[in-house]
Amino acid sequence: MPALLALTAAALFTGAAVYINLAEQPARLLLPDSALLVQWRRAYARGLPMQAGLAVLGFVLAAAAWWFTGRAGFLVGGLVLVANWPYTLLAIMPVNKRLEAIEPTRAAPEARALVVRWGRLHAGRSGLGALATLILLVSLAT
C-alpha cells in the first residue's frame, strides 16, 4: 500500500507541476507586468505548501515501500521526488526572493524576465516529478 500511495503522491506532484508549466505560466505571461507579478505571488503562495507536502509525503511513503519490500527502486524514486526541495532552495528560491522584493506597482520588464526565468526553472520540478513517477511506477510493476 505505501508503494501505491507514493506513486499517487508523485503523480499528483507531477500533474500540478506540469499544469503550472503548460497552463498557468503561459496565461500569466499574457498579463501586464504588475498583474503578472501579483498573480505569480498568489499562485506561488497557494502552490508551495501543496507541492512541498506532496514531495515529502511521497518520499516518506516511498521509503516505507522500500523498507517493507527491499526494492531499491522505491527509495530511488522517493529520493528523486524529494530532490525537488534542494533544487527549489538552490535554483528557484533566489529568483523567488527577487520577485518578492519587487513592488507590483513598480513592476517593469525585469519582473516579467524573472517570471519567465522562474517558469524555465520550474520545468525542472516537472521533470524531477515525472522521473520519480516513472521510477515508482516501474518499481511497483516489477
C-alpha positions as CSV (number, residue, x, y, z in Angstrom):
1,M,0.0,0.0,0.0
2,P,2.8,2.5,0.7
3,A,4.2,2.0,-2.8
4,L,0.8,2.7,-4.4
5,L,0.4,5.8,-2.2
6,A,3.9,7.0,-3.0
7,L,3.2,6.7,-6.8
8,T,-0.1,8.6,-6.3
9,A,1.7,11.4,-4.4
10,A,4.4,11.6,-7.1
11,A,1.8,11.6,-9.9
12,L,-0.2,14.4,-8.1
13,F,3.0,16.4,-7.6
14,T,3.9,16.0,-11.3
15,G,0.4,16.8,-12.5
16,A,0.4,20.1,-10.5
17,A,3.9,21.0,-11.8
18,V,3.1,20.2,-15.4
19,Y,-0.2,22.2,-15.1
20,I,1.8,25.2,-13.9
21,N,4.2,25.0,-16.8
22,L,1.6,24.2,-19.6
23,A,-1.4,26.2,-18.5
24,E,-0.8,28.7,-15.6
25,Q,2.6,30.1,-16.7
26,P,1.5,30.9,-20.4
27,A,-1.7,32.5,-19.2
28,R,0.2,34.5,-16.6
29,L,2.6,35.8,-19.3
30,L,-0.3,37.4,-21.1
31,L,-1.0,39.8,-18.3
32,P,0.5,43.3,-17.9
33,D,3.7,43.4,-15.7
34,S,2.1,44.4,-12.5
35,A,-0.8,41.9,-12.8
36,L,1.6,39.2,-13.8
37,L,3.6,39.8,-10.6
38,V,0.5,39.8,-8.4
39,Q,-0.8,36.6,-10.0
40,W,2.6,34.9,-9.7
41,R,2.7,35.7,-5.9
42,R,-0.8,34.5,-5.2
43,A,-0.3,31.3,-7.2
44,Y,3.1,30.6,-5.6
45,A,1.7,31.2,-2.1
46,R,-1.0,28.6,-2.7
47,G,1.1,26.1,-4.7
48,L,4.1,26.0,-2.4
49,P,2.5,24.1,0.6
50,M,0.8,21.6,-1.7
51,Q,3.8,20.7,-3.8
52,A,6.2,20.7,-0.9
53,G,3.9,18.5,1.1
54,L,3.4,16.1,-1.8
55,A,7.2,15.8,-2.3
56,V,7.7,15.0,1.4
57,L,4.7,12.7,1.7
58,G,5.8,10.8,-1.5
59,F,9.3,10.4,-0.2
60,V,8.1,9.1,3.2
61,L,5.8,6.6,1.5
62,A,8.4,5.5,-1.0
63,A,10.9,5.0,1.8
64,A,8.3,2.9,3.7
65,A,7.7,0.9,0.5
66,W,11.5,0.3,0.2
67,W,11.6,-0.7,3.9
68,F,8.8,-3.3,3.5
69,T,9.8,-4.7,0.1
70,G,13.6,-4.2,-0.1
71,R,13.2,-2.8,-3.6
72,A,15.7,-0.1,-4.1
73,G,13.6,1.5,-6.9
74,F,11.2,2.8,-4.3
75,L,13.9,4.5,-2.4
76,V,15.4,6.0,-5.6
77,G,12.0,7.2,-6.8
78,G,11.4,8.8,-3.4
79,L,14.8,10.5,-3.4
80,V,14.2,11.9,-6.9
81,L,10.8,13.3,-5.8
82,V,12.2,14.9,-2.6
83,A,15.2,16.3,-4.7
84,N,12.7,19.0,-5.6
85,W,13.4,20.5,-2.1
86,P,17.1,21.2,-2.6
87,Y,16.5,22.1,-6.3
88,T,13.9,24.6,-5.3
89,L,16.1,26.1,-2.5
90,L,19.2,26.3,-4.6
91,A,17.9,27.1,-8.1
92,I,14.5,28.6,-7.8
93,M,14.5,30.4,-4.4
94,P,16.9,33.2,-5.4
95,V,14.5,34.1,-8.3
96,N,11.6,33.9,-5.9
97,K,13.3,36.3,-3.5
98,R,14.0,38.8,-6.3
99,L,10.3,38.6,-7.4
100,E,9.0,39.1,-3.9
101,A,11.2,42.2,-3.5
102,I,9.6,44.0,-6.4
103,E,6.7,46.2,-5.7
104,P,3.8,45.3,-8.0
105,T,3.1,49.0,-8.7
106,R,6.7,49.3,-9.9
107,A,6.8,46.0,-11.8
108,A,8.8,46.5,-15.0
109,P,10.2,44.3,-17.7
110,E,12.6,43.0,-15.0
111,A,9.7,41.3,-13.2
112,R,8.5,39.7,-16.5
113,A,12.0,38.4,-17.3
114,L,12.2,36.9,-13.8
115,V,8.9,35.2,-14.1
116,V,9.9,33.8,-17.5
117,R,13.2,32.5,-15.9
118,W,11.1,31.1,-12.9
119,G,9.0,29.2,-15.4
120,R,12.0,27.6,-17.1
121,L,13.4,26.7,-13.7
122,H,10.0,25.3,-12.6
123,A,10.1,23.0,-15.6
124,G,12.9,21.2,-13.7
125,R,10.4,20.4,-11.0
126,S,8.1,18.9,-13.6
127,G,11.0,16.8,-14.9
128,L,12.0,15.6,-11.4
129,G,8.4,14.7,-10.6
130,A,7.9,12.9,-13.9
131,L,11.2,10.9,-13.4
132,A,10.2,10.0,-9.8
133,T,6.7,8.9,-11.0
134,L,8.2,6.7,-13.7
135,I,10.7,5.1,-11.3
136,L,8.0,4.4,-8.8
137,L,5.7,3.0,-11.5
138,V,8.4,0.7,-12.8
139,S,9.3,-0.4,-9.2
140,L,5.6,-1.1,-8.5
141,A,5.1,-3.0,-11.7
142,T,8.1,-5.3,-11.3
